[in-house]
């Protein structure tokens, strides 16, 4: 089975489990589907990553907005309320008005690990050029060197269509490839193709 087919199959299977109300509008139903997908796919990854990072450093970490009671309650808030004032996390922003400073309350959402700082792009671009020029780089057997070179040479702008809805743009893809290369080196992974 091709990767695209597997993703579509899992996507469709997940959507079949979305609890909907018959009276919901098409818009509300779609928002509920997106939130459900986020809970079942994306949040699991984030929570697992949080658990592994904190436990590996002997830290006990809590994610208060991931408490199942908060999640269940928020899941059933109508989108019109959730996006109060036309903003993501609108209802949360309203609830914290007068508690958080305005510059925190009103700032634009900035998802990790995305950064638009040109210095970040310069650093990962230089690092990736070093990997591409090192004939011993283990990742070279796994990538299309010509395509990756185009991405790196363009500072990431050549990479315009992130795969499977990832938040990655060119600089983040370069960082991702750097991490894979570092992991392959650290653990001396041997892959036969």
CORJONOR-V809499 format. One record per residue. RES is the residue in one small letter. OMEGA is omega in radians with two decimals (NA if undefined). NEAR is the number of other ideal C-beta (glycine too) atoms within 8 Angstrom. D_LAST is the distance of its C-alpha to the last C-alpha in Angstrom with 2 decimals. Layout:
res	omega	near	d_last
RES	OMEGA	NEAR	D_LAST
RES	OMEGA	NEAR	D_LAST
This chain:
res	omega	near	d_last
x	3.12	4	18.49
x	-3.10	5	17.58
x	-3.14	5	17.78
x	3.14	6	21.09
x	3.12	8	22.54
x	3.12	9	21.77
x	3.14	9	23.38
x	3.14	8	26.32
x	3.12	9	26.83
x	3.09	8	27.00
x	-3.14	9	29.17
x	3.14	8	31.57
x	3.12	8	31.77
x	-3.12	12	32.65
x	3.11	10	35.29
x	-3.11	6	36.95
x	-3.11	8	37.80
x	3.09	9	39.48
x	3.14	5	43.14
x	3.02	7	45.30
x	-3.10	4	49.02
x	-3.07	4	50.40
x	-3.10	3	52.62
x	3.05	9	49.87
x	3.12	5	49.52
x	3.13	6	46.36
x	-3.13	7	45.73
x	3.12	10	46.28
x	-3.12	10	44.07
x	3.10	8	41.19
x	3.12	10	41.71
x	3.10	13	41.71
x	-3.13	10	38.37
x	3.12	8	36.81
x	3.13	9	38.28
x	3.08	14	37.10
x	3.12	12	33.50
x	-3.13	9	33.81
x	-3.03	10	35.20
x	-3.08	9	32.71
x	-2.99	9	29.47
x	-3.08	8	30.02
x	3.11	10	32.68
x	3.12	8	30.78
x	-3.12	8	28.03
x	-3.12	8	30.75
x	3.09	10	32.75
x	3.12	8	29.88
x	3.11	8	29.02
x	3.14	10	32.74
x	-3.09	9	33.05
x	-3.13	8	30.20
x	-3.10	8	31.39
x	-3.12	10	35.01
x	3.14	8	34.62
x	3.10	6	32.49
x	3.11	6	35.50
x	3.10	4	38.12
x	3.03	6	39.41
x	-3.05	4	40.83
x	3.08	7	40.14
x	3.08	4	41.60
x	-2.96	8	40.71
x	-3.13	6	44.17
x	3.09	6	43.31
x	3.05	9	40.71
x	-3.02	8	43.47
x	3.14	6	43.37
x	3.10	6	47.03
x	-3.13	10	46.48
x	3.13	11	43.40
x	3.14	8	45.35
x	-3.10	8	48.32
x	3.14	8	46.44
x	-3.08	10	44.48
x	3.06	5	47.87
x	3.13	9	49.34
x	-3.11	6	49.82
x	-3.12	9	47.71
x	3.11	6	50.96
x	-3.10	9	51.80
x	-3.14	11	48.31
x	-3.14	10	48.12
x	-3.14	11	51.67
x	3.10	7	52.82
x	-3.08	5	49.84
x	2.96	8	47.51
x	-3.10	5	44.45
x	-3.07	7	45.67
x	-3.12	13	49.15
x	3.09	10	50.80
x	3.12	7	49.46
x	3.12	13	50.69
x	-3.11	9	54.10
x	-3.09	6	54.26
x	3.11	9	53.69
x	-3.10	8	56.17
x	3.12	3	58.67
x	3.10	4	56.45
x	3.05	7	53.65
x	-3.12	5	54.49
x	-3.10	6	54.32
x	3.07	6	51.64
x	-3.07	7	49.30
x	-3.03	10	50.47
x	-3.08	6	50.04
x	-3.14	7	47.00
x	3.10	3	44.09
x	-3.12	6	41.14
x	-3.06	6	38.29
x	3.04	6	35.08
x	0.04	4	32.87
x	-3.04	6	30.63
x	3.06	10	31.73
x	3.13	6	33.86
x	-3.12	5	35.43
x	-3.13	6	36.66
x	3.11	6	35.91
x	3.11	6	35.54
x	3.14	10	32.56
x	3.13	12	30.88
x	-3.10	8	31.81
x	-3.11	8	30.37
x	3.10	12	26.93
x	3.13	13	26.86
x	-3.13	8	27.70
x	-3.12	10	25.23
x	3.05	13	22.36
x	3.10	9	23.55
x	3.11	8	23.34
x	-3.12	13	19.73
x	-3.11	12	18.90
x	3.14	6	20.98
x	-3.08	7	19.56
x	-3.14	5	16.93
x	-3.14	4	16.02
x	-3.07	9	15.31
x	-3.10	11	12.18
x	-3.06	11	12.04
x	3.12	10	11.78
x	-3.04	7	8.01
x	-3.05	8	8.50
x	2.97	9	11.69
x	-3.01	5	13.53
x	3.14	8	15.49
x	3.14	6	18.41
x	-3.14	8	18.95
x	3.09	12	18.84
x	3.09	9	21.16
x	3.13	9	23.53
x	-3.10	13	23.66
x	-3.13	13	24.36
x	-3.11	7	26.83
x	-3.07	10	28.71
x	3.11	9	29.11
x	-3.05	15	27.19
x	3.09	7	29.54
x	-3.11	9	27.00
x	-3.01	11	25.25
x	-3.08	4	27.85
x	3.13	4	26.34
x	-3.09	10	24.95
x	3.06	6	22.47
x	3.02	5	24.09
x	3.13	4	27.32
x	3.13	6	26.15
x	-3.07	7	28.82
x	2.90	9	26.54
x	-3.06	10	27.62
x	-3.14	13	26.09
x	3.13	13	27.16
x	3.08	12	25.88
x	3.10	13	22.44
x	3.13	15	22.39
x	3.11	10	23.55
x	3.12	9	20.87
x	3.08	13	18.11
x	-3.14	12	20.16
x	3.11	8	20.26
x	3.12	10	16.52
x	3.14	12	16.25
x	3.14	8	19.24
x	3.12	9	17.94
x	3.13	12	14.70
x	-3.06	8	17.13
x	-3.07	6	19.85
x	3.10	6	18.05
x	-3.11	6	15.82
x	3.10	7	12.73
x	3.13	4	9.79
x	3.09	8	6.35
x	-3.12	3	3.79
x	NA	4	0.00
